[in-house]
Amino acid sequence: MSTVNPAGNAGLHTGTDAPVHHTRRLSTETKAAFKTSEFFAYLAAVVAVLIASMVVGDDDGHADYFRADKAWLYVVILSVGYMISRGLAKSGSRDPYDESR
């Protein structure tokens, strides 16, 4: 004796629970963010800006030319640029999907 689910298809499901439909993904839009070279370039740029801000100081009686507020402004600008680049990368390109992601 076979059972029929409400959609009219013969299925393996019996009982009162709703059937679970699993769709198979064939591709994703892009790679995961941490697997891209632009992510590592972003991290390197942020670290370089913060180190430069720390190193450039007020030696020999000169004013501090690269203050912390300016460094953090550059980090924010880098972050916005990174987000825009990820948005452009996700806007239609496809990456093959495998189950290991």
N, C-alpha and C positions, 0 to 999 in steps of 0.2 A: 504494500500500500504506500503510495507516495502522497506527500502533502504539497499543497500549492500555496504560495505566499500571496498577499493581497494584490500584488501587481499582476498576478496571473501566470507567473513563471514557476515552473517546478524547481524546487530548491532543496538544499540540504538542511534548511532551517525548519525545525519543528518547535512548537511551543508558542508562548505568547510574547516572547521578546522580539523586538524589531530586528530585521535582518541587517547585517553590517555590510556595506558595499565598500570595497577597497578599489580605488582607481590606481592604476599603475602610472607613475610619472616617467616620461621618456626623456625630459630635459628640464634643467633649471634655467633661470635667466642668466646668471653668472656664477662664478666661483664664490665661495665664502670669502668674506672681506679679509680675514686674516691669512688667506692663502695667496694674496696678490702682492705684486712687487710695489704697487703704489702705497699699500699699507706700510710696508717697511720703509719706503722713502719718506712717508709722512712722519713716522716715528723718529727717524734719523733727523729730520728737519726740526721737529719739536725739541728733541734733546739738544741739538746744536744751538738753537735760539736760547734755550734756558742756560746752557753752559756759557755762551757768549755774554749773556746778561750778567752772569755771576762773575766772569773773569774781568770784563770791562768795568772798571771802578773809578773811584775818585782819587787816584794816585797823584802824587806830586802837586797837590793843591788844585787840580783841575776839577771841574764839575763832572758828575756822573753822566756820561753821554748816553748810556743804554740802561735806563732805569727799569725796574721790575714791571711797572705798569705798561711800558712800551713793549717789553718782552711778551707779556701776557696778551697784549693786543695782537702781536704777530702770531702767537699760538692760536688765537681765535680765528684770525684770517686764514691760517693754514688749515684749521679744522673745517671752516666753511668751504675752502677749496677742495678739501678731501671729500666732503659730503657731495659737492657738485660733481666731482669726478666719478664717484660711485653711482650717482644718479644717472649720469650719462652712460656709464658702463652697463647699467641695468635696463636701459631704455630700448631693448629689442634684441640684444645679442643673446645667443643661446649657448649653453654649455651642456655637453652630454651628462646625463644623470646616471649615477650608479648607486647602489644600495649602501655603500660605505660612508656616505656623508652624514 
